[in-house]
Amino acid sequence: MPEAATTPAPLSHLLGFNAGYVDAAGFLALNGLFAAHVTGNFVTLGAALIHGSAGAVSKLLALPVFCAAVVLTRLASNAMVARQKAPMRRLVAAQVLLLALAAALMLAFGPFADSDALPAFTAGMLMVCAMAVQNAMQRMHLAQLPPSTLMTGNTTQVMIDLADLFKSLQGEGRNAATGRLRKMLPAIASFAVGCALAALAYVALGMWCFVLPPVVAALTLRWTPKAG
């Protein structure tokens, strides 16, 4: 189905906030596991192997689990479109369910000394799958929004656009650069706020900090296009 022509700003902010929050909270609670920035797990995997810290299996499997979840999300979306059903709200509902299940496991069994223990591993992979659904959904149906998890790419583009503006870029090029900055700077800020709040919530609330991500994901339904 065609993506919506315009998307409310709150949706972009909520997606970025949740990605940063889940990434930071998962990193703190699961011995350095990245749920959104999955390729970062290769770095923490190396550190775990060298220092003998826990969580090597989770970090090793995070990327293939993420990839499998993206493939399944794509297939599910295509199947819904073929049946003339709007996929976006159903994909958001799936993300809410994944995050809620992860939160339930974290509350029931956490905190964890070993993030490769079955409840911790399962919770971590559920969060990875939730972020995979968000990434795939955004690529397929919200391509007009800046990426909500790929902050390295967003930051690189911001720096390129700023460099071009400093060189007095004119005309359509200047308008395009300015338009990208207006989208990407809030996306980066939302992700950063999510990371910061997750760290504070983890210190103050422990495993209860994981209650927020499914709530935020559910809030995105308020601005998710029904026809997308």
For each residue, the residues with C-beta under 8 A, 3 or more apart:
1: 81 86 87 141 227 228
2: 227 228
3: 141 142 143 144 225 228
4: 7 225 227 228
5:
6: 144
7: 4 11 12 142 144 145 223 225
8: 11 223
9: 12 13 186
10: 13 14 222 223
11: 7 8 14 15 142 145 220 223 224
12: 7 9 15 16 145 146 148 183 186 187 190
13: 9 10 16 17 186 187 190
14: 10 11 17 18 190 216 219 220 223
15: 11 12 18 19 134 138 145 148 190 220
16: 12 13 19 20 148 149 186 187 188 189 190 191 194
17: 13 14 20 21 190 191 193 194 197 216
18: 14 15 21 22 134 148 194 213 216 217 220
19: 15 16 22 23 36 131 134 148 149 191 194
20: 16 17 23 24 36 190 191 192 193 194 195 198
21: 17 18 24 25 194 195 197 198 212 213 216
22: 18 19 25 26 35 36 99 127 130 131 194 198 213
23: 19 20 26 27 34 35 36 37 131 149 194 195 198
24: 20 21 27 28 194 195 196 198 199 202
25: 21 22 28 29 198 201 202 209 210 213
26: 22 23 29 30 33 34 35 124 127
27: 23 24 30 32 33 34
28: 24 25 198 199 202
29: 25 26 106 110 111 112 115 202 207 209 210
30: 26 27 33 55 58 112 115 120 123 124
31: 48 53 54 55 58 112 114 115
32: 27 41 44 47 48 53 55 59
33: 26 27 30 41 44 55 58 59 62 115 124
34: 23 26 27 37 38 39 40 41 44 62
35: 22 23 26 38 62 124 127 128 130 131
36: 19 20 22 23 131 134 135 149
37: 23 34 40 149 151
38: 34 35 41 62 63 66 128 131
39: 34 42 63
40: 34 37 43 44
41: 32 33 34 38 44 45 58 59 60 62 63
42: 39 45 46 59 63
43: 40 46 47
44: 32 33 34 40 41 47 48 55 59
45: 41 42 48 49 56 59 60
46: 42 43 49 50
47: 32 43 44 50 51 53
48: 31 32 44 45 51 52 53 54 55 56 59
49: 45 46 52 56
50: 46 47
51: 47 48
52: 48 49
53: 31 32 47 48 56
54: 31 48 113 114 115 116
55: 30 31 32 33 44 48 58 59 114 115 116
56: 45 48 49 53 59 60 116
57: 60 61 116 121
58: 30 31 33 41 55 61 62 115 116 120 121 124 125
59: 32 33 41 42 44 45 48 55 56 62
60: 41 45 56 57
61: 57 58 64 65 125
62: 33 34 35 38 41 58 59 65 66 124 125 128
63: 38 39 41 42 66 67
64: 61 67 68
65: 61 62 68 69 125 128 129 132
66: 38 62 63 69 70 128 129 131 132
67: 63 64 70 71 132
68: 64 65 71 72
69: 65 66 72 73 128 129 132 133 136
70: 66 67 73 74 132 135 136
71: 67 68 74 75
72: 68 69 75 76
73: 69 70 76 77 91 94 132 133 136 137
74: 70 71 77 78 136 140
75: 71 72 78 79
76: 72 73 79 80 87 90 91 94
77: 73 74 80 81 87 91 136 137 140 141
78: 74 75 81 82
79: 75 76 82 83
80: 76 77 83 85 86 87 90
81: 1 77 78 84 85 87
82: 78 79
83: 79 80
84: 81
85: 80 81 90
86: 1 80 89 90 225 226 227 228
87: 1 76 77 80 81 90 91 137 140 141 228
88: 91 92 137 141 142 224 225 226 228
89: 86 92 93 221 224 226 228
90: 76 80 85 86 87 93 94
91: 73 76 77 87 88 94 95 133 136 137 141
92: 88 89 95 96 137 217 218 220 221 224
93: 89 90 96 97 221
94: 73 76 90 91 97 98 133
95: 91 92 98 99 130 133 134 137 217
96: 92 93 99 100 214 217 218
97: 93 94 100 101 214
98: 94 95 101 102 126 127 129 130 133
99: 22 95 96 102 103 126 127 130 210 213 214 217
100: 96 97 103 104 214
101: 97 98 104 105 123 126
102: 98 99 105 106 123 124 126 127 130 210 213
103: 99 100 106 107 210 211 213 214
104: 100 101 107 108
105: 101 102 108 109 110 119 120 122 123 126
106: 29 102 103 109 110 123 207 210
107: 103 104 110 207 208 210 211
108: 104 105 119
109: 105 106 112 117 119 120 123
110: 29 105 106 107 119 120 123 206 207
111: 29 206 207
112: 29 30 31 109 115 117 119 120
113: 54 117
114: 31 54 55 117 120
115: 29 30 31 33 54 55 58 112 120 121 124
116: 54 55 56 57 58 120 121
117: 109 112 113 114 120 121
118: 121 122
119: 105 108 109 110 112 122 123
120: 30 58 105 109 110 112 114 115 116 117 123 124
121: 57 58 115 116 117 118 124 125
122: 105 118 119 125 126
123: 30 101 102 105 106 109 110 119 120 126 127
124: 26 30 33 35 58 62 102 115 120 121 127 128
125: 58 61 62 65 121 122 128 129
126: 98 99 101 102 105 122 123 129 130
127: 22 26 35 98 99 102 123 124 130 131 213
128: 35 38 62 65 66 69 124 125 131 132
129: 65 66 69 98 125 126 132 133
130: 22 35 95 98 99 102 126 127 133 134 213 217
131: 19 22 23 35 36 38 66 127 128 134 135 149
132: 65 66 67 69 70 73 128 129 135 136
133: 69 73 91 94 95 98 129 130 136 137
134: 15 18 19 36 95 130 131 137 138 148 149
135: 36 70 131 132 138 139 147 148 149
136: 69 70 73 74 77 91 132 133 139 140
137: 73 77 87 88 91 92 95 133 134 140 141 142
138: 15 134 135 141 142 143 145 147 148
139: 135 136 142 143
140: 74 77 87 136 137 143
141: 1 3 77 87 88 91 137 138 225 228
142: 3 7 11 88 137 138 139 145 228
143: 3 138 139 140
144: 3 6 7
145: 7 11 12 15 138 142 148 183 187
146: 12 154 180 183 184 187
147: 135 138 150 151 153 154 187
148: 12 15 16 18 19 134 135 138 145 187 190 191
149: 16 19 23 36 37 131 134 135 191
150: 147 153 154
151: 37 147 154 155 187 188 191
152: 155 156
153: 147 150 156 157
154: 146 147 150 151 157 158 184 187 188
155: 151 152 158 159 188
156: 152 153 159 160
157: 153 154 160 161 180 184
158: 154 155 161 162 180 181 184 185 188
159: 155 156 162 163
160: 156 157 163 164
161: 157 158 164 165 177 178 180 181
162: 158 159 165 166 181
163: 159 160 166 167
164: 160 161 167 169 173 174 177
165: 161 162 168 169 174 177 178
166: 162 163
167: 163 164
168: 165
169: 164 165 173 174 177
170: 173 174
171: 174 175
172: 175 176
173: 164 169 170 176 177
174: 164 165 169 170 171 177 178
175: 171 172 178 179
176: 172 173 179 180
177: 161 164 165 169 173 174 180 181
178: 161 165 174 175 181 182
179: 175 176 182 183
180: 146 157 158 161 176 177 183 184
181: 158 161 162 177 178 184 185
182: 178 179 185 186
183: 12 145 146 179 180 186 187
184: 146 154 157 158 180 181 187 188
185: 158 181 182 188 189
186: 9 12 13 16 182 183 189 190
187: 12 13 16 145 146 147 148 151 154 183 184 190 191
188: 16 151 154 155 158 184 185 191 192
189: 16 185 186 192 193
190: 12 13 14 15 16 17 20 148 186 187 193 194
191: 16 17 19 20 148 149 151 187 188 194 195
192: 20 188 189 195 196
193: 17 20 189 190 196 197
194: 16 17 18 19 20 21 22 23 24 190 191 197 198
195: 20 21 23 24 191 192 198 199
196: 24 192 193 199 200
197: 17 21 193 194 200 201
198: 20 21 22 23 24 25 28 194 195 201 202 209
199: 24 28 195 196 202 203
200: 196 197 203 204
201: 25 197 198 204 205 208 209 212
202: 24 25 28 29 198 199 205 206 209
203: 199 200
204: 200 201 209
205: 201 202 208 209
206: 110 111 202 209
207: 29 106 107 110 111 210
208: 107 201 205 211
209: 25 29 198 201 202 204 205 206 212
210: 25 29 99 102 103 106 107 207 213
211: 103 107 208 214 215
212: 21 201 209 215 216
213: 18 21 22 25 99 102 103 127 130 210 216 217
214: 96 97 99 100 103 211 217 218
215: 211 212 218 219
216: 14 17 18 21 212 213 219 220
217: 18 92 95 96 99 130 213 214 220
218: 92 96 214 215 221
219: 14 215 216 222
220: 11 14 15 18 92 216 217 223 224
221: 89 92 93 218 224
222: 10 219
223: 7 8 10 11 14 220
224: 11 88 89 92 220 221 228
225: 3 4 7 86 88 141 228
226: 86 88 89
227: 1 2 4 86
228: 1 2 3 4 86 87 88 89 141 142 224 225
